[in-house]
Amino acid sequence: ERRSRLGPRVASRPSASEPRASFAFAPRSRGLGIHRPRRVASRANIEEHATGQRVAMAFAVRRSRARLARAMTPGDASTSMARITGAVVRAVATGASATARDATTTLGSGIDFFALAEAGERPSAAYGRLVSEGFIRHDDAQIKALEALDAVHASVKPESSRAAQRVKTGGWFGGLFDVADGTASGAPVARDGGAYIHGGPGSGKTFVMDLFYATLAGERGVEKRREHFHSFMLETHTALHKLKDTARNSDTVGVYATALAQRTRVLCLDEFQIVDVADAMIIRRLLEALWAAGVKVVTTSNRHPDELYKNGLNRSQFLPCIAQIKERCIVHEMASDRDYRLTGSVREGDESVTWMSRGSRGEREAWLSHRLQELAHERSFKPLQIAVGGRLVHVRRAGGGIAHFDFHELCDSALGAADYTALASIFSAIGVGHVPRLSSDRLDLVRRFITFIDVMYEHKVKLLVSAETEPAELFQSSSGDDSARKNAARDEEFAWDRTVSRLMEMQTKEFQEAAWRPKAGAWLLEQARVKVDEVLPVGVLRSLWQRYDTSRDNILDEAELECLIGDLNQMRLGHRHVSDDQLDAFMSSVCQNSLDRKNARSNRYVTYEEFEKFGNEAFVACMRHR
């Protein structure tokens, strides 16, 4: 109805655009399975809108409760802390990323277990059924891991028990979980904390955790959460930073854990690892608080708990956390000699190559430039900037949803997981050139490259690389290292095995055809600090354009604008509903500033040049309307 009232929007579209079908995927770019969804008013959009309505209703209820809380005793310290928790942590604990996370049903393993498994079904039973149906192949190591997860599954109490707990604790959100008492069948008292699954790369750890997650009852992203460890720590650091500004002289980790536990019964973390002292101290305190609240924590890792944070700074302070993991969790090793990441279909032909180590350096770089320009359908890339928490990440070459970096731009600069996550949420494919042989002489380069690959793999970003050699031979320890460097090098060698396994999988047909999984747009807008009183640099506007021009036709049509404004509302208000007034305000702002006002009023789209010039004014205009 709104679209009919808004008038034509395709009458004078640029000739470069294509006619849109009902939520079909655009043809894949030649050689790479990069899906580019065409966003129109289809069933998927209607469902997304309905989800936004439900979120808006829940948000209104929470605001009503907040008003009632403010009407209570002003001096009540607990009420004051509850306000802080609700205001600061609510959006982070359930996450602006929940919208993107729940919009797709595939998990880290790439399998839609939600369509295959049934909520409440035992993980091992679901696995046996899928084997009998011929969907998956029997694996003894996976069966044993799922049997361990069966115990955790059985210990998660049903909705009726949680309802009784709400009455006991005096609030709906105060009882979304049950304090574990150790009496659940299949789980002894000493194992009430969850499970810790560890094993070699590609053994199927993520696979079994995703199957376990799909069989859990409860709302995805709320009562049960599944996150990659990098993404989870990124959200945690953001929340703690906000709490420091809002709740001074308080236990910020405890407050954050309380808000998380009020909603979540089971937290699943993939690729659990500790690499620095800050994460070590946060995780120790956070796990203690979550376990005290009865939250089950299920993790996968390449390392036995005793190997966590090996040779780390002040590791003695983290040892109690390791002891608690071993005491409270079922620690299970997936002893498998098979690496499933190496079983994907090999892509053939020059157009399917994604890792180039043949020929001279000049030939490799010419190949990379040509492939990236071909994928982006552009002959020249432009520089842009990505805002991440008040900092700017400079991208020298980008266009058409593709970015081109040199290795040292990514790994020999002060970039980390948050920066790589922002890149993975804007670009569906990234090229990395001039990748050298790595050694223990520069372990900082090795660590950043490992983190970069982890983030790209998790978000299913297509990677094209020009390197001196193949992945398995890229990193070697240097001879003559002292004992301290040897210890550190051994840590990186351990992580490098996982990286090689992932790099090999990222070259397979299955990975190249997997759908891109960027972080939620609301997270990007929050990082960019889109506010009424703050002007975004042109480079940042260019990066946001790369994210929202999903059709790559150099315009933002009405559907793409709704997605952008919906993310803006998610960041500011906690819901994705886009009103007519907001959309009209955005378009009117562009029209008032555009030289071609008549054409801009009659066609519901914004060109790249208009967004670059008038994007700030349009943001301000639509944020004034709710």
Buried (B, 14 or more C-beta within 10 A) or exposed (E): EEBEEBEEBEEEBEEEBEEBEEBEEBEBBEBBBBBBBBBBBBEBBEEBBEBBEEBBEBBEEBEEBBEEBEEEEEEEEEEBBBBBBBBBBBBBBBBBBBBBBBEEEBBBBBBBBBEBBEEEBBBBBBBBBBBEEEEBEEBEBBBBBBBBBBBBBEBBBEEEEBEEBBEEBEEBBBBBBBBBEEEBEBBEEEBBBBBBBBBBBBBBBBBBBBBBBBBBBBBBBBBBBBBBBBBBBBBBBBBBBBBEEBBEEBBBBBBBBBBBBBBBBBBBBBBBBBBBBEBBBBBBBBBBBBBBBBBBBBBBBBBBBEBBBBEBEEBEBBEEBBEBBBEBBBBBBBEBEBBBBBEBEEBEEEEBBBBBBEEEEEEBBEBBBEBBBBBBBBEEBEEBBBBBBEBBBEBEBBBBBBBBBBBEBBBBEEBBBBBBBBBBBBBBBBBBBBBBEBBBEBBEBBBBBBBBBBBBBBBBBBBBBBBBEEBEEBBEBEEEBEEEBBEBBEBBBBBBBBBBBBBBBBBBBBBBBBBBBBBBBBBBBBBBEBBEEEEBBBBBBBBBBBBBBBBBBBBBBBBBBBBBBBBBBBBBBBBBBBBEBBBBBBBBBBBBBBEEEEEBBEBBBBBBEBBBBBBBBBBBBBBEBE
